[in-house]
């Protein structure tokens, strides 16, 4: 007897990616898409890190004290 697990529906991001992949993009396009997504998430991460840095009132002196 096999058990069927209820999986949640795809997220909005997953749905959009499935639409892209369904068109059969080239390896070059896929690589460009991966780089674009990585850059997007890096930008968001840096923005969040900057916000924490400012909120905690950190300075360059904090980094020099870590060594």
C-alpha positions as CSV (number, residue, x, y, z in Angstrom):
1,X,0.0,0.0,0.0
2,X,1.5,3.3,-1.1
3,X,1.0,6.4,0.9
4,X,0.0,9.6,-0.9
5,X,1.3,12.7,0.7
6,X,-0.6,15.9,0.4
7,X,1.8,18.4,-1.0
8,X,1.0,22.1,-0.9
9,X,0.3,23.7,-4.3
10,X,3.2,25.4,-6.1
11,X,4.3,28.8,-4.9
12,X,3.9,31.8,-7.3
13,X,7.7,31.7,-8.0
14,X,7.6,27.9,-8.8
15,X,4.6,28.5,-11.2
16,X,6.5,31.2,-13.0
17,X,9.6,29.1,-13.3
18,X,7.6,26.1,-14.6
19,X,6.2,28.4,-17.3
20,X,9.7,29.4,-18.3
21,X,11.1,25.8,-18.3
22,X,8.1,24.6,-20.3
23,X,9.2,26.7,-23.2
24,X,12.5,24.8,-23.5
25,X,15.1,27.5,-23.0
26,X,18.7,27.1,-24.1
27,X,21.5,26.3,-21.7
28,X,22.8,29.8,-22.3
29,X,19.5,31.3,-21.4
30,X,19.2,29.1,-18.3
31,X,22.7,30.2,-17.2
32,X,21.7,33.9,-17.7
33,X,18.5,33.3,-15.7
34,X,20.4,31.7,-12.8
35,X,22.9,34.6,-12.7
36,X,20.1,37.1,-12.8
37,X,18.3,35.3,-9.9
38,X,21.5,35.1,-7.9
39,X,22.2,38.8,-8.4
40,X,18.6,39.6,-7.3
41,X,18.9,37.6,-4.1
42,X,22.4,39.0,-3.4
43,X,21.0,42.5,-3.7
44,X,18.2,41.7,-1.3
45,X,20.6,40.1,1.2
46,X,22.9,43.1,1.1
47,X,20.0,45.5,1.6
48,X,18.8,43.5,4.6
49,X,22.3,43.3,6.1
50,X,22.8,47.0,5.6
51,X,19.5,47.6,7.5
52,X,20.7,45.5,10.4
53,X,24.1,47.2,10.3
54,X,22.4,50.6,10.6
55,X,19.8,49.4,13.2
56,X,22.6,48.1,15.4
57,X,24.7,51.2,14.8
58,X,27.7,49.1,13.8
59,X,30.9,50.7,12.4
60,X,34.1,49.6,10.8
61,X,35.6,49.5,14.2
62,X,33.3,46.6,15.1
63,X,34.9,44.5,12.3
64,X,38.4,45.4,13.4
65,X,37.6,44.2,16.9
66,X,36.6,40.7,15.7
67,X,40.2,39.7,14.7
